[in-house]
Amino acid sequence: MSRDDLKATFFAECEDLLDQLSEGTGELEDGTATEETVHAIFRAVHSIKGAAGAFALDTLVKFAHRLETVLDRLRSGSLVLDPDSLQVILRSGDMLAELVELAQAESDEEPPQMAELIESLVALSGAEEGGPSAPEPDEAFEFAPVAFMPMSFDAPDEEPEDVYKIRVPAIADLFRNGHDPFLLFSELVALGQLEVSCDASALPVSEAFDPDHCYLCWELTLTGTMTEASIRDAFVFLDDICEIEQVSGGSAALGGDLPGLQSEEGPMSVSEPENPSLPQVAAEEAAAEPATAASATSEPAAAEKSKAAKPAASMPQTTLRVDPERVDRLINTVGELIINQAVITQKLLASGMASNSDIMSDLDDYQYLARELQEGVMAIRAQPVKPLFQRMQRIVREAAYGLGKDVALISEGESTEVDKTLVERLAEPLTHMIRNAVDHGIESSEKRTAAGKPAQGTIKLSAAHCSGDVLIEISDDGAGLNRKRIFEKAASQGLIAADAKMTDAEIDNLLFMAGFSTAEKVTNLSGRGVGMDVVKTAITSLGGRISISSRPGLGTKFSIALPLTLAVMDGMVIHAAGETLVAPLSSVVETIRPKPKDILPFGREGRLLSIRGTYVPIVNLAKLLGFPTDAEITSDNILILIRSEQSGLVALAVDDISDQRQVVIKSLEGNYGAIEGISAATILGDGRIALIIDTDAILSLAGHFGRDMASREEMDYAQTATMG
Amino acid sequence: MPRPQQWGDDDLLEFVTLKAAGQSFCIEITQIREIRRWTPVTALPHAEDAVLGVMNLRGAVIPIIDLAARLGLGECEASPRHVIIVVAIGSKTIGLLVDSVSEILTVEGSQICDAPTMGGGDIPNSILGLISIEEGMSRILAPEILVPRGLTDAA
């Protein structure tokens, strides 16, 4: 494995770990966190730090380390989670994700808020008291791998194993001195088989509980071929407090150094556990706790142990990482199988086979199986939208913090599965819309309170499957669109006539027009030169549709309908100049069989379609694509009305429409190259290729075509004249 | 005549010979993926004349090029008797429409002659070398030259 491969694996793992992290912080935020949540968060940050260290990603390591220290305190109970510390932890999680992104982009720059966050983290880590020893647990942990060396050298397999009992008494100042039993014990795990039992009977549950105080004591049984010195190494900072006792093993239980040991530790171990300040009742009440406390302590230790034993096992085993290319190949082959099936069916029918014959019913089974297979293969690429939605949590926090607003994001349908490519390509438009919702949608807390709404604004992000599509909705409970302002803005930008009569919905849709922006001042969030038109283009390019609805004072909702996968799309099979083409259904507004009086000449060859009081240019599709045709546009043609953001409505004149169906999208660029006006190809039931038209490109081509038409005709005419 | 540099004297080479516009050409066998019968293709917009269109090769979309037209030897009137030679050129797979495929030639590097330099047209640039065969000579095609114009950068 090359270094690059390793790094790629690191980032892939980081993605998983960051998901775990944001899941955990999410639970912290909505109060569903358990003790295990905190451990999981800690482990995620710790793993990222460890791996980042291996790649010398210093900024990342530095930040992860600070965060880890704070999480460690949270885990040990010496830090109580209040809204402020929660905010810092949430933002730190976001920062960590950002740092990973930066590291992946090989950028050394430090995000602007990092210094400030580090300060907050340092404040939370209680550095002033535990300062010198705070980093210690990490150092001890990082050196752990070295400790396993003795085993391999002086301990061949047949050598009998030693058993050590280690007693860690309740050391009141354990946490205050920056120790973490978990880290200590993890180090022992590297040495041998470790059993941990925790005695939490001294834990008070009343007000007497001091989170900075350690009430727990532990009994550890370590079985292995380690030397006593290596155990002492692990406990170097607590050497004089803990009892280490060899209870069995080849090197004689009555080892000479044992008495010395005990005499050294005797006094401490007696005085500490019998803490006189603890009321007996409290201890008894706490008796219910030990089980949970003990399991919570030993469970991470066990997890850590299996990790140390075989690193690969630490990955969640329920998922499989597959090179997307392999999946694509599979999808391709299955698509081919389906086409092949259609070809066979067609040929058999053409050869006069009765449709109720045995072989045809076998073919039906074949078709059924092939479809099943296709769905199964498509499902491999499907991925829940959860990571994407979690990323939006981050965006909301960042944006709300930046704007000083109080906004909560509620997400629904996180388990909705969508094609992986779609998930990736949705990130950008969603980010933009979420930022917009925080920036423009949600009002300030004062305004909200004045309007009788809760001070905290809510943005709802939901995903659901809806008749073969994925429906994603982003709604806010803000002020709604200011239609008056949108109208005036659009008029002042010359996008519409100042006296235009428009319905509310039409005004709302102005947001999607190119170049439109309502931001009155350029904040650091908006004014990035990205408008809703870009969002719309992005959604359209994914074969989706976006719509908007808004109610004054109650909020705005954007609805996005997307196909489940990019490998298949709904298309309209059309014919022009003897060629079969496919038009993406998502951009078709309607199809029209025109009456002769609806087609009006415009210029020498131009034609306009009169439809419901407006005039739409008609473009001869075959001619536009350079296919030989000399047919005039007449009422025999079928007109397909398509819409684009740039050119508005255009009517494509074609000869015929034969079908509406799902088509498997095939790239043209692999073996040929990009063709203007054509986005891809597909294979029809007869095995032949049909080209899929790129409606946006067609429309811009049509734009030039229309403008150039007059001059081109002049030229043609001039040429013919000279030749003649 | 000197031998082209890319082949060593002792290299044992295999070429598939084919006929296009009545002339014999050959392509190194390692570049050929398969040979198929002609089937109608789907025309491409704004393509150069030699690009006949695209064909479905087990799920892949491959462009079909009229070899004779591409070499400036006149267009070929395709029929089911014609043959498509599927060639791998760099990362692209392209089909060449030819009249027929004749035989496989096994030659040593020393039997290949350099093509003489002649001005004008595409032919001299497309021919890597010449091999003497019974009925005259066969021209070794440089398939890179066959990639449609304007797409060579991407190949």
Interface residues (C-beta under 8 A of the other chain):
Chain A: N332 T333 G335 E336 I339 E579 T580 L625 G626 F627 K666 S667 L668 E669 G670 N671 Y672 G673 I675 E676 G677 I678 A681 I683 G687 R688 I689 A690 L691
Chain B: P40 V41 T42 A43 L44 P45 H46 A47 G53 V54 M55 N56 R58 G59 A60 V61 I62 P63 S91 K92 T93 I94 P148 G150 L151 A154
